[in-house]
Amino acid sequence: MLKETEKLMMEAYNIKPHVFELYKQALNDVEEQFKIYDEIREYNQLKVLNAFQEERISDMHFTNSSGYGYDDIGRDTLDKVYARIFNTESALVRPHFVNGTHAIGCALMGNLRTNDTMLCITGTPYDTLHNIIGISGKDNIGSLREYGVNYKQVDLKDGTFDKESIINVLKEDPSIKLVHIQRSTGYGWRKSFLVSEIGEIISVIKEIRSDVCVFVDNCYGELVETKEPGDIGADIVVGSLMKNLGGGIAPTGGYVAGKKDLVYEVAQRLTAPGIGKDLGANFNLNNAFFKGVFMAPNAVKNALKTAIFTSYMIEKLGYEHVSPRYNEKRTDLIQTLDLHSKEKLVNFTQGIQSSSPIDSFVRVLPAPMPGYPFDEVMASGSFTQGSTIELSADAPVKEPYTLYMQGGLSIEYGKLSILLALTQMKNK
């Protein structure tokens, strides 16, 4: 490290000496983990590059479309690039998806009908899906349940898939048409599922019921491993462009990838029956979407390094409930930290916000947030509002006061953010 850098960190950002000493130790101890994700980044970068080359991407694919969006070659070819990345028959990549929740909702509603049953095999899904499914305890206007779609759930057993219960419910209920798998932990404490683990349970499901659609909520997991859910038999894969595949460049949007007929049904729900994938102006975003997915492997790598560094620092400061640990294999961007108290949770989050390039002067406080049952505290000083490939930290303000971190476009910025957050927490 340059002496000028050290001086800047100590003087401009008031990093405490004991935190700085731990920082220097961390740089040595996490080096091997960093190398692992450098190598995965290289593979995924070449995979993305190959998809661009195979689809013969040129500047004509960046042309703006307006109105109905007829014959938008960039939009249609971007779908093909995503299908190649995910090793699927088709894909739907659109700015009209307002977030990952919207993309998931369209995919579920497009492929489920009255009297069908949706089976979730990873326990209770992420909070924002409760209204979509109709399990929030409220009216849930427009939910799957209101339209006559049934819901069943198989809880995890010892943190993993309960194969016996899954097999039994699939055999007993012929109305099950879709099996939902949430790859990431969400607001939970379980470990996120590796692609290999998802592949094993997909094989079990298909052996029992080859007719069901296996749906993977892939949020936060894209390009973390060398394989994607489409490589191991998932029928439909869904995520957000404000996360991994947007590369920190896409300003909005989401994607669906999978079997051609299933993706078509999603498109019919997103637009209207008879319109499907064929219409929808690109809002002059094709260039940003192409550039975002091209830069995504590098963005994901930096986010993973930020998470590893965070895990190491928190663990060494004596916090036991840190997941994943810095040297554990990862399958998504999420880093969970149990900070034991509301005060530490808020202070840490305020420290993250204070290091942000955008709104660094804002003081984060707990507040209600649409789609969540509890007050949320969230740091997200990002160029794209709410982007979680940029560095963010959020949590429901409830016991055990667990913080969920994700993102970090630059490891240099990520490291500084954690140092400031720890200093903020120690100063209180």
Secondary structure as UniProt FT lines:
FT   HELIX           3..12
FT   HELIX           17..29
FT   HELIX           31..54
FT   TURN            55..56
FT   HELIX           59..62
FT   TURN            67..68
FT   TURN            70..71
FT   HELIX           73..86
FT   STRAND          90..94
FT   TURN            95..96
FT   HELIX           100..111
FT   TURN            114..115
FT   STRAND          117..120
FT   HELIX           127..129
FT   HELIX           130..133
FT   TURN            141..142
FT   TURN            144..148
FT   STRAND          150..153
FT   TURN            158..159
FT   HELIX           163..172
FT   TURN            174..175
FT   STRAND          176..182
FT   HELIX           195..208
FT   TURN            210..211
FT   STRAND          213..217
FT   TURN            219..224
FT   HELIX           229..232
FT   STRAND          236..240
FT   TURN            241..243
FT   HELIX           244..246
FT   TURN            247..249
FT   STRAND          254..258
FT   HELIX           260..270
FT   TURN            273..277
FT   TURN            283..284
FT   HELIX           286..316
FT   TURN            317..318
FT   STRAND          322..323
FT   TURN            326..327
FT   STRAND          335..338
FT   HELIX           342..354
FT   TURN            360..361
FT   TURN            370..371
FT   STRAND          376..379
FT   TURN            385..386
FT   STRAND          392..396
FT   TURN            399..400
FT   STRAND          402..406
FT   HELIX           411..427
//
